[in-house]
Amino acid sequence: MSYALLPLAAPLLLLVAALLGFVRPGQRPRLVPVFAVGAALGALLIAILSLALLIVRGAGTSALIGFGGIGLSVRLDAVSATMLLLVAFVGWIVVRYARTYLDGEARQGYFLGWLCAALAAVLLLVQAGNLVQLVGAWIATAVALHRLLLFYPERAAARRAARKKALFSMIGAAALILASVLVWASFGTSDIANINAMARSGDATWAGIVAAALLALAAVLKSAQFPTHGWLTEVMEAPTPVSALLHAGVINAGGFLLIRFADLMLSAPGVLAVLAMVGGFTALFGALVMLTQPAVKTSLAWSTVAQMGFMVLQCGLALFPLALLHIVAHSLYKAHAFLASGGAVEQVAAIRRPGPVAVPNGLAVGRAFLIALAIYAAIGTAFSLAFGFDHKSPQALALGTILIFGVAYLLAQGLADAAPRELTRRTALYASAAAIGYFALHSAAEWLTAGVLPATPAPGRLEWTLMALAVLTFGLVAVAQALFPLWATHPAATGLRVHLSNGLYVNATIDRLLGGWSVSKAP
């Protein structure tokens, strides 16, 4: 069954390209840029062939190259195939971009080498069939990212962000290693598929619950959840391709870890509840701070903090297919946003902006939210045979309600007294399209991952409480955002904006608690 090892060829190509970059680390190194782009394209083609292999042969785990459960093996299923395609595609785009972006840099070969090494580590991570490979790839990804963050070592902010990220990475890696040891001792195997199968069919043990808690800790630290989010907002000191690379499975690795061990996580509902609370709070916090950021890349970084919080919230509500879908959608649009940020700034600067088209009052905002919820309910009912409420868990319906709140903000602009009719029609159309898209994509994600990811269990009292709290808080924030033009000039709003623009000083407090993060001068 040598064909089952096909996905391993993708990281192997990138590792060869990385070695070439390390050998020729200087300015415009001969063959390095061309070979790096070629290796990334080859990795993408191998990912496509791996998907074809999955369709033809079905899901499975390859034989282990090693002994005693230690070595390399490939787990090919809907989750790993999706992540392979995502990482390889975004990675190819980023490497192509970096080839031009870094042209003329004194250490161009060095950067491309670590860029390819990081992509190779992520590809090994998402296809890992055993615990040892997963842990090794997890650590290797952190090491490669650390070197990329220090590409400009003379920048004090870059060194501070790298040191902070290294600390959280070490704590997360220690948690993952301990979780793996507990899982291996509890289930007697390092094979990930077998671990999930036994967790699905067996009763929860104390070792399994502790392991789930440690996996959750590793995921939270990897995905920059509150209050460990500071390093992510400081990586802007690194080259733009690094920011885009984060969305090729690096910052998303925490969500992938929870999805990969979904059956084990379901055995610890208390851990999932904590994830839902941490993720929900991070999403709200990141979204509010994002609105106050004047710099486009910093705003995008805070947006990523919020999006990763929402992804963790989805995992906490046991909506693992939706979390996987979120990873794909967010990675594609956010990587593009970072790579296109320079051009976007020029385009916005060239636009003559007369101000907002219309400012909605409180009545318009109230009508907008009621209409958005009515559209959501009507579409869910009308398409009940395919996408509707009859087939959706309460958790999924609550999440859809939160998402439709974002559309309600657009509707409020269209329902303002001064809004043109064309704007009203467009916002109503967007609301309908968002509701249809949510139900359709959720159904598609569930269908594609059926048999691989567990179904969302019926919520208990704790889950109902968390869902109600999430819907209420996200709704209040959405209403406040829609009404912001009405109270933006109030002195209290001005002061709040200043505090929010500084992230409520959480990152500064963390820096002080960790000793001030004094950094030595670059050599």
Stockholm file with secondary structure:
# STOCKHOLM 1.0

chainA/1-523         MSYALLPLAAPLLLLVAALLGFVRPGQRPRLVPVFAVGAALGALLIAILSLALLIVRGAGTSALIGFGGIGLSVRLDAVSATMLLLVAFVGWIVVRYARTYLDGEARQGYFLGWLCAALAAVLLLVQAGNLVQLVGAWIATAVALHRLLLFYPERAAARRAARKKALFSMIGAAALILASVLVWASFGTSDIANINAMARSGDATWAGIVAAALLALAAVLKSAQFPTHGWLTEVMEAPTPVSALLHAGVINAGGFLLIRFADLMLSAPGVLAVLAMVGGFTALFGALVMLTQPAVKTSLAWSTVAQMGFMVLQCGLALFPLALLHIVAHSLYKAHAFLASGGAVEQVAAIRRPGPVAVPNGLAVGRAFLIALAIYAAIGTAFSLAFGFDHKSPQALALGTILIFGVAYLLAQGLADAAPRELTRRTALYASAAAIGYFALHSAAEWLTAGVLPATPAPGRLEWTLMALAVLTFGLVAVAQALFPLWATHPAATGLRVHLSNGLYVNATIDRLLGGWSVSKAP
#=GR chainA/1-523 SS CGGGGGGGHHHHHHHHHHHHHHHSCSSSCTTHHHHHHHHHHHHHHHHHHHHHHHHHHCSEECCCEEETTEEECBEESHHHHHHHHHHHHHHHHHHHHHHHHTTTCTTHHHHHHHHHHHHHHHHHHHTBCBHHHHHHHHHHHHHHHHHHHTSSTTCHHHHHHHHHHHHHHHHHHHHHHHHHHHHHHHHSCCBHHHHHHHHHHSCCCHHHHHHHHHHHHHHHHHTTCTTSCHHHHHGGGSCHHHHHHIIIIITTHHHHHHHHTHHHHHTCHHHHHHHHHHHHHHHHHHHHHHTTCCSHHHHHHHHHHHHHHHHHHHHHTTCHHHHHHHHHHHHHHHHHHHHTHHHHHHHHHHSCCCCCSCCCCHHHHHHHHHHHHHHHHHHHHHTTTTTSGGGSCHHHHHHHHHHHHHHHHHHHHHHSTTCCHHHHHHHHHHHHHHHHHHHHHHHHHHHHTBTTBCCCCCCCHHHHHHHHHHHHHHHHHHHHHHTHHHHTTSHHHHHHHHHHHTGGGHHHHHHHHTTTTCCCCCC
#=GC SS_cons         CGGGGGGGHHHHHHHHHHHHHHHSCSSSCTTHHHHHHHHHHHHHHHHHHHHHHHHHHCSEECCCEEETTEEECBEESHHHHHHHHHHHHHHHHHHHHHHHHTTTCTTHHHHHHHHHHHHHHHHHHHTBCBHHHHHHHHHHHHHHHHHHHTSSTTCHHHHHHHHHHHHHHHHHHHHHHHHHHHHHHHHSCCBHHHHHHHHHHSCCCHHHHHHHHHHHHHHHHHTTCTTSCHHHHHGGGSCHHHHHHIIIIITTHHHHHHHHTHHHHHTCHHHHHHHHHHHHHHHHHHHHHHTTCCSHHHHHHHHHHHHHHHHHHHHHTTCHHHHHHHHHHHHHHHHHHHHTHHHHHHHHHHSCCCCCSCCCCHHHHHHHHHHHHHHHHHHHHHTTTTTSGGGSCHHHHHHHHHHHHHHHHHHHHHHSTTCCHHHHHHHHHHHHHHHHHHHHHHHHHHHHTBTTBCCCCCCCHHHHHHHHHHHHHHHHHHHHHHTHHHHTTSHHHHHHHHHHHTGGGHHHHHHHHTTTTCCCCCC
//
